[in-house]
Amino acid sequence: MASETGHLRVVDSRTEKGYLVPIYDNHINAKDLSAITILDGEVSEKLRVLDNGFETTACMDSAITFIDGKRGQVMYRGIPIQDVFRDNDFEDVLHLLLWSRLPTKEEKLAVRAAVFAASTPPQSVINTIKAFPPTAETYPMIIAGISAFIAIDADAANTRHQHSPLFHGNLEVADAAILRTIGYYSAVVGLVHCHKRGLKFHTPEPNRSLIGNLLIMMGKFDPKTGTGPDPTIEKCLSKLWICYADHEMTNSTAALLHAASTLTDPISCVMAGLICGYGPLHGGAIDLAYEALEKIGHPRYVPVFIEMIKAKKARLFGYGHRIYKTRDPRLALIEDLIAQHQDLVSKDPLLEIALTIDKVANEDPYFVSRNLKANADLLGCFLYSALGFERDIIVPVICLSRVIGGLAHWRETLSQPIKLWRPLQVYSGPKVAPEAKSPTEGSISSNDFPIKNLADATAQTAYTPPKVSLRAKAAIWWMKRNSALVKS
Ligand SMILES: CC(C)(COP(=O)(O)OP(=O)(O)OC[C@H]1O[C@@H](n2cnc3c(N)ncnc32)[C@H](O)[C@@H]1OP(=O)(O)O)[C@@H](O)C(=O)NCCC(=O)NCCS
């Protein structure tokens, strides 16, 4: 806990009472504001803090990643990201984020072995993913695959049946679950990638790196030998992922921690984070950015597109960031990697369009005054494309690098006091009940029934029960009878 560096002198003009609110290292504890109260009739009400979108509210004490968006600084465990990037591979960074120090060779091998052991999917997971048409959206397949893994993980089940916390304060059990979660998610990405393309799924190999095994499971083999992971991709991702491994309290990390505060298992927490990660204003922005680039089609149409953005008829996805008011330091690292793979990257026809947009965004006052710059995820996508990753699978792969940071945050909570996240609201609705309707006014006639024809409504769903039990037959009879009543 940071020490007190000053205080706020607050006077509540409603009561003329004064308060001293301590400041710790440029933050106040919201709880200290709850000393500010007012009487509502007989009841004393604490002051609430309304912060839509959490623009000034911190929800965690964390020692993992430090970002100074004004000075363009990112640090992992106190080390500038540039140094981490220069001296390490992704497995080192995984260790650094999760366990606050760089690993020995033996520790790296132990992590590999644990992740490998969890990465071979059981039939139930394979069946779950294969149940989707290959043309389905990637995101629901990923979530279903994760869910199928939760169903077979004994610890995940135990969190719902044990009355004392399974992971909290029990870091050994937690660490094993963290490594299984990483293995599960890798396998799901590999399976989904293969299923969508009709590729044979290859099980991982012992002693391979996390990225090496992901590539094997995705069917991205060394083009020279046809076996083992593609070394160019493995080497490049091992650096690129360092840039994405954690980004302190993002929307998806907060979602993960929100789930974690209920003491659920880490796989479920990761699923909560992934659900946010796919939203259009977060990781999902990458898909939309690509779609926009494809629609623009040629650099000559960029000015028209830019005018639409400025007229607020569209949003420039992949641009803008809540915390960077200067250049994101990760961009320079990604640009270095792009330069190393220039021959591959320059083949992407969308790159020229993106660079033209970037040129305008760097000069036009609309973008400059709002600090709207390309974000690191968008830039990294050109590298993914150059390395042969298709658009539908880029976000899931980016999320795998971020899962590490998310799990580091989850692990951090296990040594902090248990606290269920339960935000408040500021109620702005009526406090007087609307006049009740008389029974005749309120009764529902057949014309109000939303489904006019039950047969039409059920025809829209693809589900046909394989076998109808007696109980189900009775229910169907009852529904048909009611539907006949509605029609009559
Ligand atoms: C990331 C993002 C949600 C951050 O939002 P924010 O910090 O809350 O910023 P706001 O939404 O309050 O926007 C501030 C101003 O910039 C504009 N703006 C922000 N992002 C913009 C974008 N990508 N394109 C066009 N205008 C944008 C807003 O319209 C607003 O303009 P105004 O001052 O005239 O009202 C936002 O920049 C965005 O929607 N970006 C596109 C989605 C994306 O790439 N997300 C990935 C983030 S990792």
The ligand as an ORCA input file, in Angstrom:
! r2SCAN-3c Opt
* xyz 0 1
  C     -10.357      2.970    -28.271
  C     -11.487      3.986    -28.069
  C     -12.748      3.260    -27.596
  C     -11.026      4.970    -26.974
  O     -12.076      5.803    -26.758
  P     -12.061      7.044    -25.765
  O     -10.708      7.310    -25.229
  O     -13.151      6.810    -24.790
  O     -12.360      8.230    -26.728
  P     -13.786      8.782    -27.079
  O     -14.653      7.693    -27.610
  O     -14.277      9.561    -25.897
  O     -13.452      9.777    -28.268
  C     -12.840     11.063    -28.106
  C     -13.024     11.803    -29.415
  O     -12.269     11.162    -30.459
  C     -13.135     10.636    -31.455
  N     -12.662      9.285    -31.751
  C     -12.145      8.387    -30.877
  N     -11.755      7.294    -31.528
  C     -12.040      7.497    -32.824
  C     -11.866      6.716    -33.970
  N     -11.294      5.520    -33.881
  N     -12.262      7.206    -35.152
  C     -12.796      8.440    -35.229
  N     -12.994      9.237    -34.170
  C     -12.615      8.761    -32.973
  C     -14.527     10.594    -30.835
  O     -15.525     10.682    -31.820
  C     -14.461     11.795    -29.921
  O     -14.615     12.939    -30.728
  P     -15.332     14.268    -30.124
  O     -14.357     14.823    -29.142
  O     -15.560     15.119    -31.322
  O     -16.614     13.786    -29.491
  C     -11.794      4.777    -29.356
  O     -10.656      5.477    -29.770
  C     -12.308      3.887    -30.469
  O     -13.501      3.641    -30.555
  N     -11.382      3.393    -31.363
  C     -11.798      2.495    -32.406
  C     -11.873      1.095    -31.855
  C     -10.497      0.512    -31.636
  O      -9.623      0.598    -32.478
  N     -10.350     -0.125    -30.489
  C      -9.133     -0.830    -30.163
  C      -8.583     -0.269    -28.929
  S      -7.279     -1.317    -28.354
*
